[in-house]
Amino acid sequence: MHPKSLLKYCCLFFLLTPITSFSSTGQESSTGQESSTGLESSTDQESSTGQEQNYTEMSLQQLMSLEIFTAASLLPTELKKAPGTVYSFKRKDFERLGVRRLNELLEFVPGFQLNQYRKRHRSVWARGMIDRYNNKMKLMVDGVPIEHVYYGHFSAGENLALDNIGKVEVIIGPASSLYGANAFAGLISVTTREFTGKGNIKEEGGEAYVETGIELGNHSRAKGTVFYNSEKLQGFFSYLDQDAPFDKDRDSFVGTSVSQPLDEQYKNLYLKAEPIKGLQLSFDYQYSDTPFVFFPENAPHNTRDNAEEHFYNLSARYESGNLKKGKLETIAYYVDDQAKEVYKHDQGEIAYKENRDSRYYGIKATWLKTLFVNHTMAFGGEWQHDEAKNMDYVKNWNHNTGYYNPPLSGSLLSNNNEENDNYAIFYQDVWEINTELTATMGARYDVFDRFDNDSNYRLALVYTPTAQQTIKMLWGTAVRKPTYREYLKVLENTSFVSAMPDTEKMETFELGYAYQWENANLNVTAFYNEFDDYLHEISTPDGNDEYFVNSENSWRIHGVEVLSEYQVSSDVNLRATLGWLTARESGNGDIPYLAEWTASFLSDYRWRPSHHLVFTLMYNDDRKDTNDQKFSTDDADEFVTLNVHAYGQIINNFSYQVGVRNLTDETVFDTAADFDDRYNTQRTERELWGKITYTYRF
């Protein structure tokens, strides 16, 4: 057997080990307090009474019972009782997993496959929902939807600094009944850090403090962060300068070598204030300048292609009341996204430039109230306006034909002043039928400017026959509306006119089972998806360009996802995931680009009271490569990547993290780089890094 193939079977053995290794002797805690995730053993958090809780003395079962999940039902819910398939990560998990970017964190979610398209963009695929861009999942930061209007894409890399994030909640499966179109394959809900003294747990002791961090690494990486936190005011700033972690002898998107520079920059500025009780105001600015497409070295004057973006997000959140008397939650937001892509020769001459400027703004209001003792209902409305501000391009040169005389100019969209207003109403009922059975029912109706109106539904049952066992069932539907690019793309050098595409639709069914021992847990989910009207890109009849069309065939995707955690002792924790899926298109066989098996494994060893040593493994099965142009060096073989890191407290207020990602420098290619006949995209090389953080309390 190939050595790499052993990993999935080792993970499977570990995942099944708790079934025979533990007896269900522990009694579950019912405190309902929010805390760090299940394997957390830190003691730096305090209860609302100010008395320290010793989490090192708690069993895994007690720790898991403290975890609260909100995104799945809009209500604070015990993690195990949240409807559907959900995962939650908090700040200490970022340390424990050794991640520095959101997309690295998502690799630990069963059923997720992360592919890299082009050079600095990662695509998140959940349960076989493939696409070049992240437009089949929804990213929300503090309740604000984050997307680039043209592609429908969100970035989950260096631009979204984990240093400013307090919690990440993930829903796998249709979330459209709660969050509307594009919450198609799931939702990633990011919550920034709480003010000190906020909620049941006081972050960092409830005192005002300043946290500064310096991170250095290979690839000329240098990053600095400053975070100020108090009861009513927060401020965060970060600056990162580095070379993109790719081989200098890398290949271009057509398979030949390149000599382009790799330097890139990221900046973040975030401000949050609570001027009066219940009202939070926030401002978020993100800047990135990164290499995008690597051109072949025969391009004149060493062509450099960069993507540059300025992203502004201004929001206001207001909450009042309580569930017994009625609680109102409102959020209003304004997002301005100024992005451009520039091919520039080293002499300073611009070979190509395109603008992708857009903005969107909206408001959402939700009313929640407990009725009839055992029903908690939520209903509300939402409106969002989005528009393309500037999608113009100028083309002076093409790597196939050379210079244009005169230069070409135009717009990326057939209607460069496109504007849309989308409206929605939604309703949800969480019904505690009895102490063992809870039903969650939800419905949403969306009104779109350009597409047919859609209704989405969800029904979930959570059955807890004992304190140790949980059984979940969910049925739901989802919809995704086409992006500006998919229905307004300008077709060049052809008279062909494409038809207006329809929305994509999905129906899903999933069944989950969880068992909680005192020092271990096992979670298994089986799912079945039926996916219709898949939007894909095909050539025009004359072959001069590509356009988007709905598939006449249906997709049938089913699989199993497994997560298990094992607290060997107060000093050793293990975590493993395993995912398997099969995906077929009616009439066309297997769906390409997908890995049948994925797995991860983590071993966390606390070798000193304040020091941890962690090993993680990532496994990915081979993926079907349907590129017409074949290269012997870019086969998408199965791979295992090994990461190792350490973290802990040095002295006083100093803490450290140090690590190596891709320790063996494994070469990994992603087959779906550009979804055409181009050369597959190579992932990053080995990365070495270290970070020192100093916290000063006032």
Beta strands, then each sheet from edge to edge (+ up, - down):
strand 1: 68-69
strand 2: 77-78
strand 3: 85-90
strand 4: 112-117
strand 5: 121-126
strand 6: 138-141
strand 7: 144-146
strand 8: 165-172
strand 9: 186-192
strand 10: 209-217
strand 11: 221-229
strand 12: 233-243
strand 13: 263-276
strand 14: 279-291
strand 15: 304-322
strand 16: 326-344
strand 17: 350-355
strand 18: 357-371
strand 19: 375-390
strand 20: 392-398
strand 21: 402-411
strand 22: 419-432
strand 23: 437-447
strand 24: 454-463
strand 25: 469-480
strand 26: 504-516
strand 27: 520-532
strand 28: 535-539
strand 29: 546-550
strand 30: 555-567
strand 31: 572-585
strand 32: 589-590
strand 33: 597-608
strand 34: 611-620
strand 35: 639-649
strand 36: 654-661
strand 37: 669-670
strand 38: 681-682
strand 39: 687-697
sheet 1: 1+ 2-
sheet 2: 3+ 8- 9+ 6+ 7-
sheet 3: 4+ 5-
sheet 4: 21+ 20- 17+ 16- 15+ 14- 13+ 12- 11+ 10- 39+ 36- 35+ 34- 33+ 31- 30+ 27- 26+ 25- 24+ 23- 22+ 19- 18+
sheet 5: 21+ 20- 17+ 16- 15+ 14- 13+ 12- 11+ 10- 39+ 36- 35+ 34- 33+ 31- 32+
sheet 6: 28+ 29-
sheet 7: 37+ 38-
end
